[in-house]
Each structure stands twice: as structure tokens, then as C-alpha cells.
Amino acid sequence: MSQPQTTTTPILQGLRVLELGHFVAAPFCTRLLGDLGADVIKVEPPSGDPARQWGEQVGGRSLWWSVHGRNKRSVALNLKNPAARDVVLDLVAECDVLVENFRPGQLEKLGLGPEALRARRPGLIIAHISGYGQTGPYRDRAAFGVIGEAIGGLRHLTNHAPGTYDLPPVRVGVSIGDSIAGLYAAFGVMAALWQRDRLGGDGAARSLDVALTESIFSMMEAMLPEYGSLGKIKQPTGGGIATAAPTNAYPTRDGDWILIAANSEPLFRKLAGVMGRPELADDPRFIGNAARVAHVEVLDGMISDWTRTFDTAALAEVLEAADIPSSKVYTAADIAEDPQYRFRGMVQEVDDPHLGPILHAGVVPHVPESPGTIRWAGPEIGQHGDDVLGGLLGYGPERVAELRSIGALA
């Protein structure tokens, strides 16, 4: 098979995106587009995106921001200043896409509603990301990603089975609601661009309305049809899967956990063999997935008794040799040293001018013919103001200085 011809041109080079975003959802969307080569211009307030203050800090700088803000050019504008509004409209005229996650109606209050934006760029694609969407009785409610996770059904499911303990439902561990909404927005942006610009396309503008709540809800598999048809409310199942067995996290002798997914007939027979219990594959309680699910507590207990006799590394070798899907539950340290991640460029050392060498997650998706790249780490607040206003918009030094003197530009 011939190898794909690799170019040095990222797949989205030539696409220009304006971000009026803060915190996670809109900035995550634009980071994905920037990773694939889009020119992302981030407009943030003079105080900076609040996400700059999140996570561990080194020398007053967020390590997460180095990743979250990468491949973007930062322009710091006070959008309450009318002159800053004019700058935004000038930027819009040079962009293909605008991504924002203000509350519905906030851009209109700033004089930057869709009508004003498209007066400057008629074919502008606008991606709106909000808690509940641009319409409906909840549109004006405050929401963050965790609220989307709650009302979308995810927080109910991220827990152990009912009755096993009385702690609150646990969080996934990252801002998954915001990130999934950002993914949907990025997907929608590309779909809208394809329809606008494809051969025979109409060149018309499109609006995308992405809600955090709906983004999470759309991931909930059979939760809704099971309730609608059977009246069944899907319940949390801890580390297992309610519809397949055995699939769970099992303890090891040295205090770790290892995931084993042996929920097909051939895989379960292999697992029974390596456990030294081949008869389990012919036990009526475990013949077929439905029977195993019905007796999952007994089965998981047997598997746990076996896994506790191994240290994690030794157990991983046994399971890999038997070609059974399995993995230790990785920590950051495991990820950083993993040869698969390293080989595919998913763990990269990036030179941050303020933090020094820092590890970044690589670019997803991989596009071998036109690979995305990490061109620079998250910028300083307003770092690219002179470059964007002077180079892209053609503002002279006097006008840039005036914008600073009146507090429109930082």
C-alpha cells in the first residue's frame, strides 16, 4: 500500500476564526480548529480569559492555559467601549467564522448581534454556545458545564450503583460538558463551511446553536428510549457496564486497578482459560451476555479474586498475551511515558516562552497528509494586538495608540 503524501500545509490553513469566548466551551472549539491550522484570533477582556487562573500555576501562569490557548492570537479589547466594538466588526470582515459563548442576547446588547456582524461579513458562520440554547424557557438561565452534565443526565450516571453508598454523584473529573459542546460546535462549523463553500454552494451565512445541556444529553445512549418504552430509569453502575459483562475495573495485588473487557463469547472463554477456570465458559450462569449480566456480581467477584493474586504489570502481560482487551487505569505519569502516545505524537514537549518546556497533548484528529501542529503555546493577554490590528486590519501606529489611550485596547 502506498504511503500518503505528506505536505507542510495544515488542513485548515487559510481559514480565519474569531473567538469571542471565555472559560472552556468556545475556546475548546477554536483550539481544535487552530490545531488543524486555522488562524484563530481570540478577543478577550483586558483582565484576560478567566480560564487563565484555573489549574496549577507556575510563576503566576496557568499550566493548563499553555494548552487551552495554544495556536491562538490574543487581542485584548474592552467590549464595553464603543471603539472596541468597531474593532471587532473590522475583524469580522476578515473572518470566515465567529465562535462565541456569551449568554443569549449579550452580543446584541454590545451592538454585535448577528445582523451587525453579517452587515460586515455577509457569509459569516456564527457558532453560538450556551447553557440551554438560544431559544426556549431556560435560555436566560446561568449555566456552566457541570450544569449541562446534571440536566443532560450524565451526573446521575457517574456513580456507583444505588444503595452502595450515600455520597453525592461524582464528577467525571474534567470539564467534559464544555468540551463536548465545543466538539459539536467545531463539527457544526465545518459542516456549515462545507455547505456554504462547496462546489455550487450558495455562499450564505449559517448559525449554529449548541447547548451544553443538549450536547451531554445526546451522548446518553439508550437512556431515553428505555424510559419511553419501558418506563425504566437508567441507573449508575459504578465501574461496570449495565449491558455487557464482564467489563469492569478489577483490583490488583499492588493496589492498582485494571480494566478487563471480555464481554464476547470468544473473549470470555479466553479469560476463563487464563484464570485457570475453563469450566466457567460452560457454566449456565455465564453462557451468553444476558446470563453474565444477570449474574455479574458473582462473576466480577470471581475475576477480582483472581486479579488480586497478580501485581499490575504481571497481570497486564498475561491479559495482553491472551489478546484480551485490558489496561491499567492510567495516571498522568503513565500517559507521559506511554510508548503508543509518544509514537503518535500525543505527548509532545512544547517550548512555552514563560513556562519553559511543557508537556502538551497532541493534535486530534491525525491527518497524515496535512498534519496539524502546535505552533505556539497559549499567548499572553493581548500579545498579538499590534500584529493583528496593524498587519491584518492595516491600522496605523497612531490609531492603535489612540485605542489604547481611550481604554478600548489593552
PERA-V615050 format. One line per field, one symbol per residue. ss: DSSP state (2 for helix, 1 for strand, 0 for the rest). burial: 1 if it has 9 or more other ideal C-beta (glycine too) atoms within 8 Angstrom, else 0. A space follows every 10 residues. Layout:
BEGIN
ss: ???
burial: ???
END
This chain:
BEGIN
ss: 0000000000 0000011111 0000222222 2222200011 1111000002 2220001100 1122222200 0111111000 0222222222 2200001111 0000022220 0002222222 0000111111 0000000000 0000222222 2002222000 0000000000 0000022222 2222222222 2222222000 0000011111 1222222000 0022222222 0000000000 1001001111 1000001111 1000222222 2222000222 2202220022 2222022222 2222222000 0222222222 2000011100 0222222022 2220001111 1100011111 1000000222 0000000000 0000222222 2200002222 2222200010
burial: 0000000001 1100111111 1111111111 1111111101 1111110110 1100001000 1111111111 1111111110 1011101111 1101111111 1001001001 0101011101 1011111111 1110000110 0011111111 1111111110 1000000000 0000011111 1111110110 0111110000 1000110111 1111111011 0010011000 0001011101 1000111101 1100011111 1110001111 1111100001 1000110010 1110110011 0111011101 0100110111 0101010110 0001100100 1100011101 0100100101 0110001011 1101001110 1101101111 0110000011 0011000111
END
